[in-house]
């Protein structure tokens, strides 16, 4: 069965890897957030696309979840020797991705074409798609002022309170023909356990994306990024709180209300089953924490089973 997964960075990449293991090669398309992208030293870096690509290619640094494993940082050391402030850790192998992507974009290729080319060259047999081809940048409103996403996330280590989120350029973004084709051909659509505010929301904010998903007859199931009322990794729980959302699986389910047929939560939150069911979603309470490859595939299979219960072929 062909499946589309919506994903951001590390959490999304884990479930995408589980889905890749659980499905026949070529049946998975992953639509990835690009609002974290930025251009250190003039290179177009797409952290979420690269995290998913390296994970699906089996090249990811499993400690950090991002970047390439067995990495060296000699180029970065040389940049520091020139007096550069190398706060964003770009490894030597990772740099090859950014060099090629930047060159191909400059030659006029669309981000989708570049992404499919890079992933294919790394042996990924599923389809990796940016949420759009146009540049979109998450800018966060904080007490310290407006912060570009990586400035907030990496340089300032997510210490600022997030009071608002701007998606610069989103009004000019368009759903690509590749994403439309993947969604219209999907038997199931899965919202990975990524940050609902800065990873999934930008994907849904691409003009036409919500309609495309809503018009698909395929069952749509989300996996909660909140477990036991907290985010497993990253700032999602603090962001939900400071933005006024309820920091719970019910709060996350409400953000996707109207789009979802099913919701997968961890058993730690099964007390909220009634609240989420009341939103019109079929609930599955299971072990939603992916500690290793086995967990990833098991959770992916359970999500696909729920999709089939909800009518997927
Ligand atoms: N995250 C960090 O916390 N520190 C880094 O130095 C860092 C470098 C980096 C390089 C390439 C890449 O693709 C991702 C990188 N990330 C780093 C992760 C990245 O900031 C986040 O994964 C996403 O933007 C949020 O999901």
Boltz pocket constraint, residues with backbone or C-beta under 6 A from the ligand:
constraints:
  - pocket:
      binder: B
      contacts: [[A, 8], [A, 9], [A, 10], [A, 36], [A, 46], [A, 47], [A, 48], [A, 50], [A, 51], [A, 66], [A, 67], [A, 87], [A, 88], [A, 89], [A, 90], [A, 91], [A, 94], [A, 150], [A, 153], [A, 154]]
      max_distance: 6.0
